[in-house]
Amino acid sequence: MFWPITHWFAQTTHEQSRILHALIVLLLACVLLVKFSGTKIEAPFRLNSPARNALYLSFGILLLQFFGRFFTESPYLSLLGIPAYCSGFAAVLLFVFGNRTRDIVVTATSTFGVFIFLSTLMDRVDWPLRTLAGQCSGWVLNLMGKTVQLGVRDNPGDPAQLILLVDKHPFHVASECNGFGVITTCLLLAVLLSIYRRLKPLQFLISLVAGIALGFAFNTIRIICIVLLAPSMMEHYHLMHEIIGTISYWAALIITWKLLHGPTDYEPNS
């Protein structure tokens, strides 16, 4: 039943390193929550009540999706597969690790569901995010006294390219520069910690906005640093590009984790 969505997600993760990196960060964050929450495994490999309820919910959503096709042809009906998939995954985890892990499982699988949903939006938000990143970076560089122009290079037979021209030096604002990876990962950390901390709706919303803003800000900083360093480091441009990208990516994640009160020490489970 879940093979189509599993195959799609595995293929997307394989083809897009940004999705793979976000998944790795999400797994590491879940490990930290397990480590510092004092969660213990008790009565494993039993079909406990939470596991049964998650399984029933998963099958119920799948039935709703199946019968819904007789009443509507909306493409959005396929999105019901995401909560069904995550409920089934939660049932497996609760069965394997026991009832005491319920809070962590609900937090992890809910965030995973948001992750899958965001993955479906990647192609649609690519160009708008690239344009916004180029505009914001150009605005800051212009404040620094640089001559900046942003335009589109559209050669026949080739995909359109967004070009940031800084002091007559062209920079291609590629898909990797759109910030989707760091914005998504910061947003996922915000969702994970908001669910884990059981924040109220307004606090939850503020955390999400903070995660998105931090991801976008650090992506803009990354672009600006690369543009400023490029003229003097053209011989090692690709190495510099990777170093700046890695530093800005992990700096954004660490600051997001600290700012949104991610656990860094043992917290007794109340």
KEVO-299625 format. One record per residue (C-alpha): residue number from 1; residue in three letters; x, y, z. Coordinates in steps of 0.2 Angstrom, whole numbers. Layout:
{rec NUM; Ala; {X; Y; Z}};
...
END
This chain:
{rec 1; Met; {0; 0; 0}};
{rec 2; Phe; {14; 12; 4}};
{rec 3; Trp; {26; 7; -10}};
{rec 4; Pro; {22; 21; -22}};
{rec 5; Ile; {25; 35; -9}};
{rec 6; Thr; {41; 26; -2}};
{rec 7; His; {48; 24; -20}};
{rec 8; Trp; {44; 42; -24}};
{rec 9; Phe; {52; 48; -8}};
{rec 10; Ala; {67; 37; -10}};
{rec 11; Gln; {70; 43; -28}};
{rec 12; Thr; {68; 61; -23}};
{rec 13; Thr; {80; 59; -9}};
{rec 14; His; {93; 51; -20}};
{rec 15; Glu; {91; 64; -34}};
{rec 16; Gln; {91; 79; -23}};
{rec 17; Ser; {105; 81; -10}};
{rec 18; Arg; {96; 95; -1}};
{rec 19; Ile; {82; 83; 3}};
{rec 20; Leu; {95; 70; 9}};
{rec 21; His; {104; 82; 20}};
{rec 22; Ala; {87; 88; 28}};
{rec 23; Leu; {83; 70; 32}};
{rec 24; Ile; {99; 67; 40}};
{rec 25; Val; {98; 82; 51}};
{rec 26; Leu; {80; 77; 56}};
{rec 27; Leu; {86; 60; 61}};
{rec 28; Leu; {100; 68; 71}};
{rec 29; Ala; {88; 79; 79}};
{rec 30; Cys; {77; 65; 84}};
{rec 31; Val; {92; 56; 91}};
{rec 32; Leu; {96; 71; 102}};
{rec 33; Leu; {78; 71; 108}};
{rec 34; Val; {78; 53; 113}};
{rec 35; Lys; {95; 55; 122}};
{rec 36; Phe; {90; 70; 132}};
{rec 37; Ser; {72; 66; 136}};
{rec 38; Gly; {76; 51; 146}};
{rec 39; Thr; {64; 40; 135}};
{rec 40; Lys; {66; 22; 139}};
{rec 41; Ile; {61; 6; 129}};
{rec 42; Glu; {48; -4; 139}};
{rec 43; Ala; {38; -19; 133}};
{rec 44; Pro; {44; -19; 115}};
{rec 45; Phe; {37; -29; 100}};
{rec 46; Arg; {19; -28; 107}};
{rec 47; Leu; {4; -22; 98}};
{rec 48; Asn; {0; -9; 112}};
{rec 49; Ser; {-15; 3; 112}};
{rec 50; Pro; {-6; 18; 104}};
{rec 51; Ala; {1; 6; 90}};
{rec 52; Arg; {-16; -1; 86}};
{rec 53; Asn; {-24; 17; 86}};
{rec 54; Ala; {-11; 23; 74}};
{rec 55; Leu; {-13; 8; 63}};
{rec 56; Tyr; {-32; 10; 63}};
{rec 57; Leu; {-30; 29; 59}};
{rec 58; Ser; {-18; 24; 44}};
{rec 59; Phe; {-30; 12; 37}};
{rec 60; Gly; {-45; 24; 39}};
{rec 61; Ile; {-36; 38; 30}};
{rec 62; Leu; {-32; 26; 16}};
{rec 63; Leu; {-50; 21; 14}};
{rec 64; Leu; {-55; 39; 14}};
{rec 65; Gln; {-43; 42; 0}};
{rec 66; Phe; {-49; 27; -10}};
{rec 67; Phe; {-68; 31; -9}};
{rec 68; Gly; {-64; 49; -11}};
{rec 69; Arg; {-59; 45; -29}};
{rec 70; Phe; {-77; 41; -33}};
{rec 71; Phe; {-83; 58; -28}};
{rec 72; Thr; {-69; 70; -34}};
{rec 73; Glu; {-54; 70; -46}};
{rec 74; Ser; {-44; 83; -36}};
{rec 75; Pro; {-26; 80; -37}};
{rec 76; Tyr; {-25; 86; -19}};
{rec 77; Leu; {-33; 69; -13}};
{rec 78; Ser; {-16; 61; -16}};
{rec 79; Leu; {-9; 71; -1}};
{rec 80; Leu; {-20; 60; 11}};
{rec 81; Gly; {-7; 47; 8}};
{rec 82; Ile; {6; 57; 18}};
{rec 83; Pro; {-4; 57; 35}};
{rec 84; Ala; {-8; 38; 31}};
{rec 85; Tyr; {10; 34; 28}};
{rec 86; Cys; {16; 43; 44}};
{rec 87; Ser; {2; 35; 55}};
{rec 88; Gly; {8; 18; 48}};
{rec 89; Phe; {26; 22; 52}};
{rec 90; Ala; {21; 28; 69}};
{rec 91; Ala; {12; 11; 72}};
{rec 92; Val; {28; 2; 68}};
{rec 93; Leu; {39; 12; 79}};
{rec 94; Leu; {27; 10; 94}};
{rec 95; Phe; {26; -8; 91}};
{rec 96; Val; {45; -10; 90}};
{rec 97; Phe; {50; 2; 104}};
{rec 98; Gly; {34; 1; 116}};
{rec 99; Asn; {21; 13; 123}};
{rec 100; Arg; {34; 24; 133}};
{rec 101; Thr; {41; 31; 117}};
{rec 102; Arg; {24; 38; 111}};
{rec 103; Asp; {28; 57; 113}};
{rec 104; Ile; {45; 55; 104}};
{rec 105; Val; {36; 45; 90}};
{rec 106; Val; {22; 57; 88}};
{rec 107; Thr; {34; 71; 87}};
{rec 108; Ala; {46; 63; 74}};
{rec 109; Thr; {32; 56; 63}};
{rec 110; Ser; {22; 72; 63}};
{rec 111; Thr; {38; 82; 58}};
{rec 112; Phe; {42; 68; 45}};
{rec 113; Gly; {25; 71; 37}};
{rec 114; Val; {28; 90; 36}};
{rec 115; Phe; {45; 85; 28}};
{rec 116; Ile; {37; 74; 14}};
{rec 117; Phe; {24; 88; 11}};
{rec 118; Leu; {38; 101; 9}};
{rec 119; Ser; {47; 89; -3}};
{rec 120; Thr; {32; 90; -15}};
{rec 121; Leu; {34; 108; -16}};
{rec 122; Met; {52; 109; -21}};
{rec 123; Asp; {50; 111; -40}};
{rec 124; Arg; {36; 124; -38}};
{rec 125; Val; {45; 136; -26}};
{rec 126; Asp; {62; 134; -34}};
{rec 127; Trp; {61; 149; -46}};
{rec 128; Pro; {52; 161; -33}};
{rec 129; Leu; {65; 157; -20}};
{rec 130; Arg; {79; 160; -32}};
{rec 131; Thr; {72; 177; -37}};
{rec 132; Leu; {70; 182; -19}};
{rec 133; Ala; {87; 176; -14}};
{rec 134; Gly; {95; 186; -28}};
{rec 135; Gln; {85; 202; -25}};
{rec 136; Cys; {89; 202; -6}};
{rec 137; Ser; {107; 198; -9}};
{rec 138; Gly; {108; 212; -23}};
{rec 139; Trp; {100; 224; -11}};
{rec 140; Val; {113; 221; 3}};
{rec 141; Leu; {127; 221; -10}};
{rec 142; Asn; {121; 238; -16}};
{rec 143; Leu; {121; 245; 1}};
{rec 144; Met; {139; 240; 2}};
{rec 145; Gly; {143; 250; -13}};
{rec 146; Lys; {143; 237; -26}};
{rec 147; Thr; {135; 239; -43}};
{rec 148; Val; {122; 226; -44}};
{rec 149; Gln; {110; 220; -58}};
{rec 150; Leu; {98; 205; -58}};
{rec 151; Gly; {92; 198; -74}};
{rec 152; Val; {87; 182; -84}};
{rec 153; Arg; {98; 174; -97}};
{rec 154; Asp; {87; 164; -109}};
{rec 155; Asn; {96; 156; -122}};
{rec 156; Pro; {86; 145; -135}};
{rec 157; Gly; {87; 127; -131}};
{rec 158; Asp; {94; 130; -113}};
{rec 159; Pro; {85; 132; -97}};
{rec 160; Ala; {83; 150; -91}};
{rec 161; Gln; {96; 156; -79}};
{rec 162; Leu; {95; 169; -66}};
{rec 163; Ile; {111; 180; -66}};
{rec 164; Leu; {117; 191; -53}};
{rec 165; Leu; {129; 204; -60}};
{rec 166; Val; {140; 212; -47}};
{rec 167; Asp; {153; 224; -53}};
{rec 168; Lys; {152; 216; -70}};
{rec 169; His; {155; 199; -63}};
{rec 170; Pro; {141; 187; -67}};
{rec 171; Phe; {135; 174; -54}};
{rec 172; His; {122; 161; -58}};
{rec 173; Val; {109; 160; -45}};
{rec 174; Ala; {106; 141; -47}};
{rec 175; Ser; {94; 130; -39}};
{rec 176; Glu; {107; 126; -26}};
{rec 177; Cys; {106; 144; -21}};
{rec 178; Asn; {88; 146; -18}};
{rec 179; Gly; {89; 142; 0}};
{rec 180; Phe; {76; 128; -1}};
{rec 181; Gly; {88; 116; 9}};
{rec 182; Val; {93; 127; 23}};
{rec 183; Ile; {75; 135; 24}};
{rec 184; Thr; {67; 118; 24}};
{rec 185; Thr; {79; 111; 37}};
{rec 186; Cys; {77; 126; 49}};
{rec 187; Leu; {58; 125; 47}};
{rec 188; Leu; {58; 106; 51}};
{rec 189; Leu; {68; 109; 67}};
{rec 190; Ala; {56; 123; 72}};
{rec 191; Val; {41; 110; 69}};
{rec 192; Leu; {50; 96; 78}};
{rec 193; Leu; {54; 107; 93}};
{rec 194; Ser; {37; 115; 94}};
{rec 195; Ile; {28; 99; 94}};
{rec 196; Tyr; {41; 92; 107}};
{rec 197; Arg; {38; 107; 118}};
{rec 198; Arg; {19; 107; 115}};
{rec 199; Leu; {19; 125; 111}};
{rec 200; Lys; {3; 135; 110}};
{rec 201; Pro; {-3; 140; 92}};
{rec 202; Leu; {4; 157; 93}};
{rec 203; Gln; {20; 151; 100}};
{rec 204; Phe; {20; 138; 87}};
{rec 205; Leu; {18; 150; 73}};
{rec 206; Ile; {31; 162; 79}};
{rec 207; Ser; {44; 147; 80}};
{rec 208; Leu; {39; 143; 62}};
{rec 209; Val; {42; 160; 56}};
{rec 210; Ala; {58; 161; 65}};
{rec 211; Gly; {64; 145; 57}};
{rec 212; Ile; {60; 151; 40}};
{rec 213; Ala; {68; 168; 43}};
{rec 214; Leu; {84; 161; 49}};
{rec 215; Gly; {85; 149; 35}};
{rec 216; Phe; {82; 163; 22}};
{rec 217; Ala; {94; 175; 31}};
{rec 218; Phe; {109; 163; 32}};
{rec 219; Asn; {106; 158; 13}};
{rec 220; Thr; {107; 177; 9}};
{rec 221; Ile; {123; 178; 20}};
{rec 222; Arg; {130; 163; 10}};
{rec 223; Ile; {127; 171; -7}};
{rec 224; Ile; {135; 188; -1}};
{rec 225; Cys; {150; 180; 6}};
{rec 226; Ile; {153; 170; -10}};
{rec 227; Val; {151; 185; -21}};
{rec 228; Leu; {163; 195; -11}};
{rec 229; Leu; {176; 182; -10}};
{rec 230; Ala; {175; 176; -28}};
{rec 231; Pro; {186; 189; -36}};
{rec 232; Ser; {201; 185; -26}};
{rec 233; Met; {198; 166; -25}};
{rec 234; Met; {194; 161; -43}};
{rec 235; Glu; {207; 148; -43}};
{rec 236; His; {199; 139; -28}};
{rec 237; Tyr; {181; 145; -32}};
{rec 238; His; {172; 128; -30}};
{rec 239; Leu; {182; 124; -14}};
{rec 240; Met; {177; 141; -7}};
{rec 241; His; {159; 139; -12}};
{rec 242; Glu; {158; 122; -3}};
{rec 243; Ile; {166; 129; 13}};
{rec 244; Ile; {155; 144; 14}};
{rec 245; Gly; {140; 134; 10}};
{rec 246; Thr; {144; 121; 24}};
{rec 247; Ile; {148; 134; 37}};
{rec 248; Ser; {132; 144; 34}};
{rec 249; Tyr; {121; 128; 33}};
{rec 250; Trp; {127; 121; 50}};
{rec 251; Ala; {128; 139; 58}};
{rec 252; Ala; {109; 141; 53}};
{rec 253; Leu; {104; 124; 61}};
{rec 254; Ile; {114; 127; 77}};
{rec 255; Ile; {107; 144; 80}};
{rec 256; Thr; {89; 138; 76}};
{rec 257; Trp; {91; 124; 88}};
{rec 258; Lys; {98; 135; 102}};
{rec 259; Leu; {85; 149; 99}};
{rec 260; Leu; {70; 137; 99}};
{rec 261; His; {76; 129; 115}};
{rec 262; Gly; {82; 112; 108}};
{rec 263; Pro; {88; 101; 122}};
{rec 264; Thr; {107; 101; 125}};
{rec 265; Asp; {107; 92; 141}};
{rec 266; Tyr; {97; 79; 150}};
{rec 267; Glu; {79; 83; 153}};
{rec 268; Pro; {69; 71; 165}};
{rec 269; Asn; {53; 66; 156}};
{rec 270; Ser; {38; 73; 166}};
END
